[in-house]
Amino acid sequence: MDEKEEKICGCDKGETCTCGEQCECGENCTCHENCECKKEDSECDNQECSCQECSCHEHTHLGHCHDRGEEYLLLAKQIQADFENFRRHALEDIKEAKILGQTSVIEVFLPCLDTFKEAKKSIQDEKVLTGVEMIENKILEALSSLGVEKIQSIGEVYNPHLHDVIAVMPAEDKENDIILDQYQAGYTFKGKVIRHAKVIVVKNS
């Protein structure tokens, strides 16, 4: 019998024997048979080693794993918050763009309304005048449904945020800054002035 055969364990367990005679890493080895490094659990530094219960070295790096978990959680929350902010800003931009588009169309349409005032001055037939006024009112109602409102002027106190003064006139029976007449109508859209009313106001010396 040669020297190699003399070292074979005789306990009939073969290669699964843990008595140490067959193990390559020396006698009295206590590491698991699947561990490639053939070291004891306390000495093994191989992360893939099956002798460790946790692949991230639970016994030596548990705190590190916990910190990474918290870091990923905070990162996920930050990404979610950033996305919500982006979504909110995108919706606001869309809403603003829609209002700007509507405002542009309304501003182009306003001069057409101004022609009704001049047209009514030249109409002598009462029936025709009534028909023109009906058309004008229908148009104003349609604009009102979109948020367009006509600025009140005649008889109101001058408001620089709503009115543009184009002339002043004395009127002893009225106080200063009362609007006597309106040269051009003004309009607001969703509470914002899109065209100031051009007016004549009282100015007593």
C-alpha positions in Angstrom: 0.0 0.0 0.0 1.5 3.4 -1.1 1.7 6.6 1.0 -1.5 8.2 -0.5 -3.6 5.1 0.2 -2.4 5.1 3.8 -4.0 8.5 4.4 -7.4 7.5 3.2 -9.9 7.5 6.1 -11.1 4.1 7.1 -14.4 5.2 8.6 -16.3 4.2 5.4 -17.6 7.7 4.8 -15.3 8.4 1.9 -14.9 12.0 0.7 -17.7 13.2 3.0 -15.7 12.3 6.1 -15.0 15.3 8.4 -12.4 13.8 10.5 -9.7 15.7 8.5 -7.6 13.0 7.0 -9.0 13.5 3.5 -9.2 17.4 3.5 -6.7 19.3 1.5 -6.5 22.2 4.0 -5.0 20.0 6.7 -6.1 18.0 9.6 -9.0 18.9 11.9 -10.6 21.1 9.2 -14.1 22.2 10.2 -15.2 24.1 7.0 -18.2 23.0 4.9 -17.4 20.5 2.1 -18.7 23.0 -0.5 -16.3 25.8 0.4 -13.6 26.1 -2.2 -11.1 27.9 0.0 -11.0 25.0 2.5 -10.7 27.4 5.5 -12.7 27.6 8.7 -15.8 29.9 8.6 -14.2 32.5 10.8 -11.2 32.8 8.4 -13.0 32.7 5.0 -13.0 36.1 3.2 -14.6 34.8 -0.1 -18.0 36.6 -0.6 -19.2 33.7 -2.8 -18.2 31.1 -0.2 -21.1 28.9 0.9 -19.8 28.7 4.4 -21.2 32.1 5.1 -24.9 32.4 5.9 -25.1 35.8 4.2 -23.5 36.7 0.9 -22.9 40.2 2.2 -21.0 38.9 5.2 -23.8 39.4 7.7 -21.5 39.0 10.7 -19.0 41.6 9.6 -20.8 44.0 7.2 -24.4 44.1 8.4 -24.2 47.8 9.2 -22.8 48.5 5.7 -25.7 46.7 4.0 -28.2 48.6 6.2 -26.7 51.9 5.2 -26.8 51.0 1.5 -30.5 50.1 1.9 -31.3 53.5 3.5 -29.4 55.2 0.7 -31.4 53.5 -2.0 -34.6 54.2 -0.2 -33.8 57.9 0.1 -32.7 57.9 -3.6 -36.1 56.4 -4.6 -38.0 59.0 -2.6 -36.0 61.8 -4.2 -36.7 60.4 -7.7 -40.4 60.2 -6.9 -40.4 63.8 -5.5 -38.6 65.0 -8.6 -41.1 63.3 -10.9 -44.0 64.8 -9.0 -42.5 68.3 -9.4 -41.9 67.7 -13.1 -45.5 66.5 -13.6 -46.9 69.5 -11.8 -44.8 71.9 -13.7 -45.7 70.2 -17.0 -49.4 70.5 -16.2 -48.9 74.2 -15.4 -47.0 74.8 -18.6 -49.8 73.1 -20.6 -52.5 75.1 -18.9 -50.6 78.4 -19.5 -49.9 77.5 -23.1 -53.6 76.8 -23.6 -54.6 80.2 -22.1 -52.0 82.0 -24.2 -53.4 80.4 -27.3 -57.0 81.3 -26.4 -55.9 84.9 -25.6 -54.3 85.3 -29.0 -57.4 84.2 -30.8 -59.7 86.5 -28.6 -57.4 89.5 -29.2 -57.7 89.1 -32.9 -61.5 88.8 -32.6 -62.0 91.9 -30.5 -61.8 94.5 -33.3 -64.7 92.6 -35.0 -66.8 93.4 -32.0 -65.8 97.1 -32.2 -67.5 97.3 -35.6 -70.9 96.6 -34.0 -70.8 99.9 -32.2 -70.1 101.9 -35.4 -72.7 99.8 -37.4 -75.5 100.5 -34.9 -74.9 104.2 -35.2 -75.7 104.1 -38.9 -78.7 101.8 -38.8 -82.1 103.6 -39.0 -84.4 100.6 -39.2 -85.4 99.4 -35.8 -85.8 95.8 -36.8 -82.4 95.7 -38.4 -80.9 97.4 -35.3 -82.6 94.8 -33.1 -81.2 92.0 -35.2 -77.6 93.4 -35.1 -77.9 93.8 -31.3 -79.0 90.1 -31.0 -76.0 89.0 -33.0 -73.7 91.1 -30.8 -75.2 89.7 -27.6 -74.9 86.1 -28.8 -71.2 86.7 -29.5 -70.7 88.3 -26.1 -72.4 85.3 -24.5 -70.2 82.9 -26.3 -67.1 84.8 -25.2 -68.4 85.0 -21.6 -68.7 81.2 -21.6 -65.0 81.1 -22.3 -64.2 83.5 -19.5 -64.2 86.8 -21.5 -65.9 89.7 -19.8 -66.5 93.2 -20.9 -65.1 95.9 -18.6 -67.7 98.2 -17.2 -66.9 101.8 -17.8 -69.6 104.5 -18.2 -70.6 105.8 -14.8 -67.8 103.9 -13.0 -64.8 105.4 -11.2 -61.7 105.5 -13.3 -59.4 102.5 -12.5 -55.9 102.6 -14.0 -55.8 98.8 -14.0 -58.9 98.6 -16.3 -59.1 101.9 -18.1 -57.0 104.1 -20.4 -57.9 107.8 -20.3 -57.9 109.3 -23.8 -59.6 112.6 -22.8 -60.9 114.6 -19.8 -64.0 116.8 -19.7 -65.5 119.0 -17.0 -68.9 118.0 -15.6 -70.3 120.1 -12.7 -72.9 117.5 -11.8 -70.3 114.7 -11.5 -67.3 114.1 -9.4 -63.7 113.9 -10.7 -62.6 110.6 -12.2 -66.1 109.5 -13.1 -66.2 108.0 -16.6 -68.4 110.0 -18.9 -68.0 108.0 -22.1 -66.3 105.0 -23.6 -64.4 105.3 -26.9 -63.4 101.6 -27.1 -64.6 98.7 -25.0 -62.1 96.8 -22.8 -62.1 93.1 -22.0 -60.8 90.6 -19.4 -60.0 87.0 -19.9 -60.2 84.7 -16.8 -59.7 87.8 -14.7 -56.8 89.1 -16.6 -57.0 92.3 -18.7 -56.4 91.6 -22.4 -57.4 95.1 -23.5 -58.0 98.2 -21.5 -61.1 100.3 -22.0 -60.4 103.6 -23.6 -62.5 106.2 -21.8 -63.3 109.9 -21.2 -63.3 111.0 -17.5 -64.5 114.0 -15.6 -61.9 116.5 -14.6 -63.3 119.6 -13.0 -61.0 122.6 -12.4 
